[in-house]
Amino acid sequence: MNPGLHSTPILFLSGAGLPAWIWDAVRADLPVESVVAAYPKRVDARLDDCVSTALAQAPDGPFTIVAHSIGGVVASQIMATAPERVAGLLGVAASFPAAGTSFLAASPAPQRVVIGLVMRIAGTRPPRKAIRSVLCAGLDEGDADRIVTEFAPESQHLYRDKVSRRTFPARSGYVVTTSDRQLSAATQYRQAAELGTGFRRELSTGHLPMLQNSASLAKAVQEFTATA
């Protein structure tokens, strides 16, 4: 174990549309500096814009990325842009598309077609009912209400832009959410394989384990940052 890893700050990259406060309980349980990156909300914002914005908010020096959902796409592009900044990468129900593909292209075929069509017509904010029943599955009513109310649509480019060729850090890992209605466990295991072999944990939660079981997710993050 390398004691220095415990002091490496963390950059949290959230899933699409989600507010920073979802990480509050997890961050409170971690004895390190951490930042939750905000993505630019312009309709013309590209994936590279999200990357440059996230890096501008990142802690100084090396940091560990904890990437949730589409945050894995941003993390992938950070690895292509500034790999020297990243000490480790932990995915949480995250998407890591193969180089040359996008979040949308990496989605299962039926979901990919449906999401693509819906986005062209209605943009990137899902219907309130879908946010509550799929994204917020497993949450208490209060948290679900806040997510539904505060969901902030992202640029379509975040879903459609292709990730560049990149090399993931040697210290990589993945937390699979086994009761996830948004991204199935089977799909998550395929995404985890993109990172290579490494740290793995399972949580029996829906897509938002940082709210449904923050203590267990914080423990997983701590265990990951303690590995070398």
C-alpha positions as CSV (number, residue, x, y, z in Angstrom):
1,M,0.0,0.0,0.0
2,N,1.3,3.4,-0.9
3,P,0.2,6.0,1.8
4,G,0.6,8.8,-0.7
5,L,-2.3,7.6,-2.6
6,H,-4.6,8.4,0.3
7,S,-3.9,12.1,-0.2
8,T,-4.5,12.1,-4.0
9,P,-7.5,14.4,-4.6
10,I,-10.5,13.2,-6.4
11,L,-12.3,14.6,-9.5
12,F,-15.9,13.4,-9.6
13,L,-17.5,13.3,-13.1
14,S,-21.2,12.9,-12.9
15,G,-23.8,11.4,-15.2
16,A,-25.7,13.5,-17.7
17,G,-28.0,16.2,-16.2
18,L,-27.2,15.5,-12.6
19,P,-26.5,18.2,-9.9
20,A,-23.3,18.2,-7.9
21,W,-25.0,17.6,-4.6
22,I,-25.6,13.9,-5.4
23,W,-22.0,13.3,-4.3
24,D,-22.2,15.2,-0.9
25,A,-22.6,12.2,1.3
26,V,-19.9,10.2,-0.4
27,R,-17.5,13.2,-0.3
28,A,-18.2,13.7,3.4
29,D,-17.0,10.1,4.1
30,L,-13.7,10.6,2.2
31,P,-10.6,12.0,3.9
32,V,-9.3,13.7,0.8
33,E,-9.9,16.8,-1.2
34,S,-12.5,16.4,-3.9
35,V,-14.2,18.4,-6.6
36,V,-17.4,17.7,-8.6
37,A,-16.9,18.9,-12.2
38,A,-19.7,20.9,-13.9
39,Y,-20.1,20.5,-17.6
40,P,-20.9,23.5,-19.9
41,K,-24.6,23.6,-20.6
42,R,-24.4,25.3,-24.0
43,V,-26.3,23.5,-26.7
44,D,-23.2,23.6,-28.9
45,A,-20.8,22.4,-26.3
46,R,-18.6,19.6,-27.6
47,L,-17.0,16.7,-25.7
48,D,-13.7,18.5,-25.8
49,D,-15.4,21.5,-24.2
50,C,-16.6,19.3,-21.3
51,V,-13.0,18.0,-21.0
52,S,-11.4,21.4,-20.9
53,T,-14.0,22.7,-18.4
54,A,-13.5,19.6,-16.1
55,L,-9.7,20.0,-16.2
56,A,-10.0,23.7,-15.3
57,Q,-12.0,22.7,-12.2
58,A,-9.7,19.8,-11.3
59,P,-7.4,19.9,-8.2
60,D,-3.8,20.9,-8.8
61,G,-1.4,18.1,-9.6
62,P,-2.3,14.5,-10.1
63,F,-5.8,13.4,-9.2
64,T,-8.0,10.3,-9.2
65,I,-11.1,10.4,-11.4
66,V,-14.4,8.8,-10.1
67,A,-16.6,8.8,-13.2
68,H,-20.3,8.0,-13.2
69,S,-22.4,7.1,-16.2
70,I,-21.6,9.4,-19.2
71,G,-18.8,10.8,-17.0
72,G,-16.9,7.8,-18.3
73,V,-16.9,9.4,-21.7
74,V,-15.5,12.6,-20.3
75,A,-12.9,10.6,-18.4
76,S,-11.9,8.7,-21.6
77,Q,-11.3,12.0,-23.4
78,I,-9.3,13.3,-20.4
79,M,-7.0,10.3,-20.8
80,A,-6.5,11.2,-24.4
81,T,-5.9,14.9,-23.6
82,A,-4.0,15.0,-20.2
83,P,-3.1,11.4,-19.1
84,E,-0.2,12.7,-17.0
85,R,-2.7,14.4,-14.7
86,V,-4.6,11.2,-13.8
87,A,-3.3,8.9,-11.0
88,G,-6.2,6.5,-11.2
89,L,-9.7,6.0,-12.8
90,L,-12.7,4.4,-11.1
91,G,-15.9,4.0,-13.1
92,V,-19.3,3.8,-11.3
93,A,-22.0,2.4,-13.6
94,A,-20.0,4.2,-16.3
95,S,-19.7,4.2,-20.0
96,F,-16.2,3.8,-21.6
97,P,-16.8,3.6,-25.4
98,A,-14.1,2.1,-27.5
99,A,-11.8,4.6,-29.2
100,G,-13.5,6.1,-32.3
101,T,-17.0,5.5,-30.9
102,S,-19.4,7.6,-28.8
103,F,-21.6,7.1,-25.8
104,L,-24.6,6.6,-28.1
105,A,-22.8,4.2,-30.4
106,A,-21.7,2.1,-27.3
107,S,-25.3,1.8,-26.1
108,P,-27.2,-1.5,-26.8
109,A,-28.8,-1.5,-30.2
110,P,-32.5,-1.0,-29.3
111,Q,-31.6,1.7,-26.7
112,R,-29.2,3.4,-29.1
113,V,-31.9,3.8,-31.8
114,V,-34.6,4.9,-29.4
115,I,-32.4,7.5,-27.6
116,G,-31.1,8.8,-30.9
117,L,-34.6,9.4,-32.3
118,V,-35.9,10.9,-29.0
119,M,-32.9,13.3,-28.8
120,R,-33.4,14.6,-32.4
121,I,-37.0,15.4,-31.6
122,A,-37.1,16.3,-27.9
123,G,-33.5,17.0,-26.9
124,T,-31.6,15.4,-24.1
125,R,-34.0,15.8,-21.2
126,P,-35.9,12.5,-20.7
127,P,-39.6,12.6,-19.7
128,R,-40.1,13.3,-16.0
129,K,-41.7,9.8,-15.7
130,A,-38.6,8.1,-17.1
131,I,-36.3,10.1,-14.9
132,R,-38.2,9.0,-11.8
133,S,-38.8,5.3,-12.8
134,V,-35.5,4.5,-14.4
135,L,-32.7,6.9,-13.4
136,C,-34.1,7.3,-9.8
137,A,-35.1,3.7,-9.2
138,G,-34.3,2.7,-5.6
139,L,-34.2,6.3,-4.3
140,D,-36.4,7.7,-1.6
141,E,-39.2,10.1,-2.7
142,G,-37.4,13.3,-1.6
143,D,-34.2,12.6,-3.6
144,A,-36.2,11.5,-6.6
145,D,-38.2,14.7,-6.5
146,R,-35.0,16.8,-6.4
147,I,-33.4,14.9,-9.3
148,V,-36.5,15.2,-11.5
149,T,-36.8,19.0,-10.7
150,E,-33.1,19.8,-11.1
151,F,-32.2,17.6,-14.1
152,A,-30.3,19.9,-16.5
153,P,-30.1,18.7,-20.1
154,E,-26.6,18.3,-21.7
155,S,-25.5,19.1,-25.2
156,Q,-26.2,16.4,-27.7
157,H,-22.5,16.4,-28.6
158,L,-21.7,14.8,-25.2
159,Y,-23.7,11.8,-26.4
160,R,-22.6,11.8,-30.0
161,D,-18.9,12.9,-30.1
162,K,-16.4,10.1,-30.6
163,V,-13.7,9.5,-28.0
164,S,-10.1,9.6,-29.2
165,R,-7.5,6.9,-28.9
166,R,-6.4,6.8,-25.3
167,T,-4.6,4.6,-22.7
168,F,-6.3,4.1,-19.3
169,P,-4.1,4.3,-16.2
170,A,-2.6,1.2,-14.7
171,R,-4.7,1.8,-11.6
172,S,-8.2,1.5,-13.0
173,G,-11.4,0.0,-11.5
174,Y,-15.2,-0.3,-11.8
175,V,-18.2,-0.4,-9.5
176,V,-21.1,-2.3,-11.0
177,T,-24.6,-1.4,-9.9
178,T,-26.5,-4.7,-10.2
179,S,-30.1,-3.5,-9.9
180,D,-29.6,-0.7,-12.5
181,R,-32.5,0.1,-14.8
182,Q,-30.5,2.8,-16.7
183,L,-27.4,0.7,-17.6
184,S,-27.8,-3.0,-17.2
185,A,-25.2,-5.0,-15.2
186,A,-24.3,-7.0,-18.3
187,T,-23.6,-3.8,-20.2
188,Q,-21.6,-2.4,-17.3
189,Y,-19.4,-5.5,-17.3
190,R,-18.7,-5.0,-20.9
191,Q,-17.8,-1.3,-20.2
192,A,-15.6,-2.4,-17.3
193,A,-13.7,-4.8,-19.7
194,E,-12.7,-1.7,-21.8
195,L,-10.7,-0.6,-18.7
196,G,-8.9,-4.0,-18.5
197,T,-8.6,-6.2,-15.5
198,G,-8.4,-4.5,-12.1
199,F,-10.4,-3.4,-9.1
200,R,-14.0,-4.6,-9.2
201,R,-16.9,-4.1,-6.7
202,E,-20.6,-4.8,-7.0
203,L,-23.4,-2.7,-5.3
204,S,-27.0,-3.9,-5.3
205,T,-28.4,-0.5,-6.2
206,G,-29.9,1.3,-9.1
207,H,-28.0,3.9,-11.2
208,L,-27.5,6.4,-8.4
209,P,-25.5,4.5,-5.7
210,M,-24.1,7.7,-4.3
211,L,-27.7,8.5,-3.1
212,Q,-29.1,5.0,-2.5
213,N,-26.1,3.6,-0.6
214,S,-23.5,6.4,-0.2
215,A,-21.7,4.6,2.7
216,S,-20.9,1.5,0.5
217,L,-19.9,3.6,-2.5
218,A,-17.6,5.7,-0.3
219,K,-16.1,2.5,1.1
220,A,-15.5,1.3,-2.5
221,V,-13.8,4.5,-3.4
222,Q,-11.6,4.4,-0.3
223,E,-10.6,0.8,-1.1
224,F,-9.8,1.8,-4.7
225,T,-7.6,4.7,-3.7
226,A,-5.8,2.5,-1.2
227,T,-4.7,0.1,-3.9
228,A,-1.4,0.4,-5.8
